[in-house]
Amino acid sequence: MLADLIRKKTGAEPIKYGLILGSGLGHIADQVDGVAIDYADLPGFPYAGVSGHNPKLVVGNLEGVRVAVLGGRMHYYERGQADVMRVPIETLHQLGAEAIIATNAAGTCEPNTRPGDIMMLDDHINFAGANPLIGEDTDQRFVSLSDAYDPEMRAGLRAAAQAANVEMSSGVYAWFSGPSFETPAEIRAIRRMGADAVGMSTVPEVILARFFGMKAAAISVITNMAAGLSSENLSHEHTKKMAPIGAKKLEKVLRQYLLQQSG
Ligand code: HPA
């Protein structure tokens, strides 16, 4: 089992949380006091080829809590496989994770939210229409997503943001497949459907986490106004440039949250 290999290198103590870092946010992995393993040395871990990611697993302590951090993720758009993150998510479960906290870079559909802000996910819209559980042939596949984003964790993260003096909104994240950005018409449509932010990740990982019986929470770092809401040209360069601004806030909230859990 892959988890045995990881435990051999990083220690037997179970982890409490699995953290998944999005585009431009991978440096948080380097702040964990622990042992890093390159994805290349973990059979079944998809090598995250998108620039701005940090493709290694780090197991250790952050604010006194044992965590495993995925420094990068692979996206649906890279291979057309919605379950591309299944092995890493299952591995977090095998290492003992009670919950995952996913992070991502996202565009905001909500004009009052600005680049550099952070938004916690209350819920999502699977607009990509893909699902990582297609092909799973047990009744376990019929996963309830009524409380996909755990209410208690959301309350904890909200309290952490307050305690850390960081403004954090919350809202609905819509998953688009990418890799092209959305059209202004798509953004107008998804806004009417109830989305506050759009992005190309997180939803399949949350579905997989729920499938494996873990709780889930997620936070978006807003890197841009969604298509049509500003004259700015959308690009991955822009995402990578803007992510570190919100990443500072994200890191404060995550650290404070873990601190609250460490007692
Ligand atoms: N759309 C989709 N994904 C994104 C965006 C966006 O505007 N910004 C960062 N990731």
Residues whose N, C-alpha, C, O or C-beta is under 5 A from the ligand:
A	BS01	HPA	A105 A106 G107 V198 G199 M200 T223 A226 T239
